[in-house]
């Protein structure tokens, strides 16, 4: 399955975050960068916390609800 999404706001947020990290980094160091994947994973985790009824997986014999994200 493939989806096309407009991720302009995500990319802009990532740029702002990484610029902020660079601004507070110690001289002559390389701070870790935030990736687009990092931001998507965070958004999915927050969505699952807000809507626990969709935090499920499908198994061979049914649907399993998960209590943790």
C-alpha contacts under 8 A as a table, 3 or more apart, distances in Angstrom:
res1	aa1	res2	aa2	distance
6	X	9	X	7.96
7	X	10	X	5.11
7	X	11	X	6.17
8	X	11	X	5.21
8	X	12	X	6.11
9	X	12	X	5.03
9	X	13	X	6.04
10	X	13	X	5.12
10	X	14	X	6.18
10	X	36	X	7.13
10	X	39	X	7.56
11	X	14	X	5.07
11	X	15	X	6.23
11	X	36	X	6.91
12	X	15	X	5.09
12	X	16	X	6.29
13	X	16	X	5.11
13	X	17	X	6.12
14	X	17	X	5.13
14	X	18	X	6.09
14	X	34	X	6.56
14	X	35	X	6.94
14	X	36	X	6.69
14	X	39	X	7.69
15	X	18	X	5.24
15	X	19	X	6.05
16	X	19	X	5.11
16	X	20	X	6.14
17	X	20	X	5.07
17	X	21	X	6.26
17	X	34	X	7.32
18	X	21	X	4.94
18	X	22	X	6.16
18	X	33	X	5.97
18	X	34	X	6.34
19	X	22	X	5.02
19	X	23	X	6.18
20	X	23	X	5.02
20	X	24	X	6.55
21	X	24	X	5.45
21	X	25	X	6.09
21	X	31	X	6.88
21	X	33	X	7.82
22	X	25	X	5.15
22	X	31	X	6.84
25	X	29	X	6.71
25	X	30	X	7.39
25	X	31	X	6.35
26	X	29	X	5.78
34	X	38	X	6.23
34	X	39	X	7.54
35	X	38	X	5.08
35	X	39	X	6.67
36	X	39	X	5.22
36	X	40	X	6.29
37	X	40	X	5.02
37	X	41	X	6.06
38	X	41	X	5.28
38	X	42	X	6.24
39	X	42	X	5.08
39	X	43	X	6.17
40	X	43	X	5.06
40	X	44	X	6.16
41	X	44	X	5.15
41	X	45	X	6.14
42	X	45	X	5.16
42	X	46	X	6.20
43	X	46	X	5.17
43	X	47	X	6.13
44	X	47	X	5.02
44	X	48	X	6.15
45	X	48	X	5.14
45	X	49	X	6.27
45	X	69	X	6.29
46	X	49	X	5.10
46	X	50	X	6.21
47	X	50	X	5.05
47	X	51	X	6.00
48	X	51	X	4.98
48	X	52	X	5.26
48	X	53	X	7.97
48	X	54	X	6.72
48	X	55	X	5.82
48	X	69	X	6.81
49	X	52	X	5.55
49	X	69	X	6.94
51	X	54	X	6.09
51	X	55	X	7.44
52	X	55	X	5.15
52	X	67	X	7.75
53	X	56	X	7.34
53	X	65	X	7.56
54	X	65	X	7.94
55	X	65	X	6.06
55	X	66	X	5.74
55	X	67	X	7.80
55	X	69	X	7.59
56	X	63	X	6.56
56	X	64	X	5.33
56	X	65	X	4.39
56	X	66	X	5.72
57	X	63	X	5.77
57	X	64	X	5.28
57	X	65	X	6.73
57	X	66	X	7.82
58	X	62	X	5.99
58	X	63	X	4.56
58	X	64	X	6.18
59	X	62	X	5.24
59	X	63	X	5.96
59	X	64	X	7.06
66	X	69	X	7.42
